[in-house]
Structures are given as structure tokens and as C-alpha cells.
Amino acid sequence: MEGQISSKLQDEKEMVLVSVTRNGYNIEDLSDHWKDDKEVALKAVTNKPLALHSVSERLKDDKDVVLAAVSHDFTGFAIEDVSMRLRNDKEVILAAMKANIDTLEQASMDIQIICDDLNPITRLEEAVKFEKVSANMNGLKEKLKPKGMDELPRRKMKI
């Protein structure tokens, strides 16, 4: 019996995926279960970026789903459905700005300040690179940092 249920769910998921691949807006008519399925949401927003409006709140805070939507959204409206946390994510805003420069208006104030320049995309690209280098440096520092006093080299004192 259990095998039949999982088989039916798999068949249903395949039908759902075909539906949202053909027209991403079909996600609007699906149950909350499918609106919270990452694979379904990715297919929907890749096809129709504004379908982001209909995915679950959890997936509006999922970086993969949001990047798929905003990087294909030439209208600039999908960013309005992005979580506040991801509106403060430089990579998300950079992808959105590459599709439509006006999405900068929906970014956090911190990112707007970074981009207050004649070429905001270049400024944001530099900020993303800096953030990645800083994260790598911090990781390297942690690896090289002595764990305790026992690991420090000891000098013999001459008396």
C-alpha cells in the first residue's frame, strides 16, 4: 500500500512540474504543499519570475529560489516578494539589478548606500567579491589559530 501512495505522489509531482514548467503562474492554483516544494517553485519562477508571489513564505527566503526569480525578472517586480533578509543580500540584489537596474530601490538601505555611485552594479560586484575574500580570510585565520595554550611554542628559559 505504501508503495502505491508514494508512486501516486511521484506521478502527481511530475504532473505538477510539467504544469509549472509550461506556465509558472499555474503555481497559483496549487495547494500549499506544492507552493512549499522547492523543486516546483524553482520551475515556476524560472518560467515566470513573478510567480514568486505565489510560493510559500519559506521559499521567498530561499536564496536559490529567489535568485532564479530575480535574475530572470526584467520587470523588476519580483523583488517585492523577496524576504527582507534576502533584500539585504548583495548577491541577490546584484542578480536583480543585472536584470533590471531599478530593483536597487527595493534593496536594503545598506546596499543602496554601497551603490550610491555612477556605476552601482560594479560597486556591488566589488562588494560581493570583498565579502567572499573576507569570508575566506576569516576561515583561514580560524584554521591557523592555536586552539589553546598547550599548542603555543614554548621557549626554554636560561637561568
N, C-alpha and C positions, 0 to 999 in steps of 0.2 A: 504494500500500500504506500509506504513512504517513497519508494522509487517512482511510483506513478505521480505523486504530488510534486516531487522535485522535477520530474520530467515535464509536467504541465506548467510549472513556474518557468522553467527554461524556455519552453515554447512561447509562453506569454511574453517573456522578456525579449525574445527575438522579434516578436511582432511589435512590441513597443519600440525597440531600437530601429526597426525598419520605418515605423511611423514617424519618429522624430528626426530620422536621417532625411526622409523625404521633405518634411516640413517641421522645423524646430518648434514652431508655435503649437504643434499638436500636444506638447507637454502640458499646456493649459488645461486640457481635458482629462488628464491622467490623475490617478489617486495620489494622495500624499506620499505613499510608499514609493512610487516611481519618481516623484518630484525630488525625493531624497536619495535617489540612486545616482551615484557619481557617473557611472558609465552612460546612463540615459541623459543626464544633464550635459555631459561633455558633447554628446552627439547633437543635442538640441541647440546649444549655444554656438557650436561651430557652424551649424547650418543657419541659424537665425540668432545673432548675438542678443537681440532684445528679449529673447526667450528667458534670459537670466531673471527677468521679473517674476517668472513662474516657478523657479526652482526653490527648494527649501532654504530657510534662513541659514542653516548649517552650511549649505553649498555656496551660498553667497559670500561665505567667509573661507571658502576653499580656494587656495591660490591657483591650482590647476584649472578649475572651472572658470574662475574669474579671468585668468589670462586668456583662455580660449575665447571668451566672450569679447573682452575689450580690445584684443588685438585684431579682431575682425569687424569691429563696430565703427564704421565710417560716419555714422550719425552723431556719435558722442553721447548717446543717451543711456547706454548700458551701464556706464559708471555710476549712474544714480542709484542702481540697485546693489552696488558693491558695499560690503560691510565697512564700517568706519575704520576698523583695524587695517584693512587692505587699501583703503584710500590713503593710508599713511605709508604704504609700501612703495618704495621707489621703483622697483621693477614693474609693478602693476601699473603705476601711473606712467612710466616711460612707454610701456606697450600701448597704453590707451592714447597717449599723446602722439605716438607714431601713426596711429590710425586717424586721429582727429585732435589737432593741437588744442582745441577749445576745451578738452576734458581737464585741462590744468585747473580750470575754475572749480572743479569738483574735488580736487585734491586737498589734503590737509594743509593747514597754514604753513607748517614746517617745509613741506615740499614746494609750496608756492614761493616761499622766501628763497629757497635754493635756486629756483627757476627764474627769479626776477632778473632777467638778462635779455639781451637781444637774441640769443640762441638758447632757449630753455631746454631743448632736447639734448644738446651737447652738454649743458651743465648737469642735467640729471644723469646722463650716461657716465659722466665723470664721478658723480656722487655714488652711483651703483658700483663702479669699479673700486672706488676708495673703500666702500663698505666691505666688499669682498676681500680686498687686500688686508684690511684691518682685522677681519674675522680670521683670516689665515694666520696673520701675525700673532693674534691672541692665542690661537690653538698651538702654534709653535712654542710660544712662551710657556704655556702650561705644560707641554711635553718636556721642556728643558728645565723647568723649575724644580729644585730639590723638594722632596716630599717632607723631609723632617731634618732635624739637626744631625741625625746619625749619618745622613748622606753627604754632609759637608766635608770637604777635605780637612784633615787635621794636621796641624803643624806640631812638630816636637819642639818643646821649649828647651833651650840650653841653660843649664844652671851653672 
